Amino acid sequence: MDSFGLLLDGFATALTVENLLFALLGVTLGTLVGVLPGIGPAMTVALLLPITFSVPPASAFIMFAGIYYGGMYGGSTTSILLNTPGESSSMITALEGNKMARRGRAAQALATAAIGSFVAGTIATALLVAFAPMVVDFAIAFGPEDYFALAVLAFTMCSSVLSKSLVRGLASLTLGLAIGLVGIDQQTGQARLTLGIPQLLDGIDVVIIAVGLFAVGEALYVASRMRHAPPEVVPVGRTWMGRSDWARSWKPWLRGTALGFPIGALPGGGAEVPTFLSYSIERRLAKGPAKEEYGHGAIEGVAGPEAANNASAAGTLVPLLSLGLPTSATAAIMLAAFQQYGLQPGPQLFDHNPALVWGMVASLFVGNAMLLVLNLPLAPMWARLLRIPRPYLYAGIVLFAALGAYAVNQSVVDLLILFALGALGFAMRRFGLPLAPAVIGVILGPMAEIQLRRALAIGTGDVTVLVSSPVAAVLLALSALVLLLPLIRRVRAKKQGKSPVGAP
Amino acid sequence: MRVRLIAGLAAVAIAALAGCGNAGKAGGAEGGPAKALKIMAPASPGGGWDQTSRVAEQAIKTTGRKVEVYNVPGAGGTIGLAQLAGEKGNGNLLMTMGLVMVGAVEQNKSAVKLDQVTPIAKLTEEYEIVVVPAESPYKTLGDLVTAWKADPAKIAIAGGSAGGTDHILAGLMAKAAGIDPKKVNYIAHSGGGEALNALLGNKVAMGISGIGEFAEHVKSGKLRALGVSAPAKLASVDAPTLKEGGLNVELANWRGFVAPPGLDDAAKKALIDQVTKMHDSQAWKDAVAKNGWNDVFQAGQPFADFLAAEQTRVKAIIAEMGLVS
């Protein structure tokens, strides 16, 4: 194959000592900023843009790609250990991952996240090599009505699995949707729910919401319980994945990759939606003891979403390289970097600068391997973090959260919002409202809204546009199925005179 | 112990990031004639204002003055504008801004208006381009306008954020064509890339963006350029001006510098001299050429007059489009 030969040339570019060092620098920096909530890969690449004045393009892009992939790895570490997602795409990982950590299985959770990220990153990069042109056609054909249907599907998949009580789940979701409304309405430019505070005009950053609800809320809750109960001791547990961990992880890794890559390639898909879908699917597919484990730390719930978010990072590069279409904040800034060199990504880039493109693709494989080597030995070490006495640990978490929130915009208002959301998170815990639906509402709500309004505006108000595209029709039909299936099962079970089985 | 380690790592990461942003600064002229100059980019790193600020930083450095860029993102730059207004009398501070801020001030009902700050200079301009998908039945601007007039709602227009340059141009074009600007069916996107996707997928009838974002796709034939918002035909794009196409509209997405309010004449003159020196430097000329900007340098009073005129024009069209309640 032609691209295979070009890829080999790419490895020749990527494996020079100088470029290996740039890749190492990139993945290390990426992991660090991924760990820190607030500072994401996008901001890091943006701040490093001036190096394009002094470094050859291949090296710069090898480093930027390393930062991007590294960020996806690093975000999961704090999610699992501290219930503090470093990136929005690692939020779902916190659900099961942190529960695992509390049961003494932090090392396994970190390992399945790291290996899953590696597997997904490698497969998705291979898919990028093989199918970029086809995936691009698929991505471009995706219209607003299709995105709306995708969001609806993600909503229905999540809503039915995330809470034991429908009312509590819906209450939490509504809260999230309301928070998601804050800011300037994109379609009309009007301010909503900003209370006249200019800092709220851009909405509340998803990372601040997640960190506030999860981490600060948790710290407050733990503090409030401190005097009532003896501290629960976190068992240390084994340091490595056992046979059953492997057996339970590999399928979620592959399924997560299959979701993450195509959705990441969609210009409006993002890294969060595939993690939601992956989590819901794994939870639905779970059988036997694994099913019981959900909510208490099921390894599938970590393996799937972590694979999905890394695969989506590779997916993002498809439209960026082949069309010059940035589909994530990081990709947008990498596009700016291309332009700094006078390069315009697009079909011509593959022809005019094969060394650069294939060198970068090859460096993704190299970077992935480096990240695995960097992260795996660290997993048991990180896991020991949990043995710190809780007052210090949670004080550290709050400090960490505040640092990250302040780093997003260097704004004191963000800190106040963080602590207000922390109080909200505390109250939700205290009164038994699940947190995940709120975060899902914050992310999917605005996406569903803007795409619905775009679809209707383009179709001049005709509602049938929503089902006019086959993709949208299929996705909406699937959503309906997801909603109806439990009902059908219940009716059937009744007919047979049995009690309803497993209807969530 | 471990917590301290993490905090330490965090500090290192932040320091590394900050350090990289300022790479090479130490080489500037130590003990120069004046205090270090600060340039505020009222946006996140990576955007147009940030890019302009950082290019300016490099160029000013070559003139022997210490200079530092910092970012104050948020609300179309009006958060930065409010901060600038608080720096009354500070003669060592510049803020990068442009046409988008003029619109944002109106739309966000910003408490600080642009006539409260001190205009220093207009630096660059970038023109807008009007395109249709390659499959579109409209071959000329005339074709498009005829269809647009017949049913404004049918012509969905993809562009950047609501109230931004692209949206303003859509409004001005509608007005020039005799269409009620309120009837413009504008589909706002979070950036040129997202709008580009809607065009390549043939989901919308027409698209508006800065020339740079669409030029490559016009060249490759995936998009057809129907007009540019420049006063005369451009060498870089094979498309008529909007005026030649029959719509009497000109619009440039300009960028420039303003300074805090309450500057005395000497401080104001010092800043204008500094920026003029930057503009004359080779580093600035190279960067302007590399980024494909138009050099439209205009300092002091002429820029102040221009700014006032733009405020009037933008305020009017935004109101006519129903964007301010």
Interface residues (C-beta under 8 A of the other chain):
Chain A: L29 L32 V33 V35 L36 I39 A42 M43 T44 V45 A46 L47 L48 L49 P50 I51 F53 S54 A139 I140 A141 F142 G143 P144 I184 D185 Q186 Q187 T188 G189 Q190 A191 P198 Q199 L201 D202 P267 G268 P319 L323 G324 L325 P326 T327 A332 I333 L335 A336 Q339 Q340 G342 Q344 G346 P347 Q348 R384 L385 I388 Y392 L393 A395 G396 L399 F400 L403 A407 N409 Q410 S411 R454 A457 I458 T460 G461
Chain B: M1 R2 V3 I6 A7 L9 A10 V12 A13 I14 A16 L17 A18 C20 G21 A23 G24 S44 P45 G46 D50 Q51 R54 Q58 N71 V72 P73 G74 A75 G76 T78 I79 A82 Q107 N108 S110 A111 A153 K154 A156 S161 A162 G163 H167 N185 I187 A188 S190 G191 G193 E194 L196 N197 A198 L200 G201 K203 V204 G212 A215 E216 H217 S220 K290 N291 L323 S325
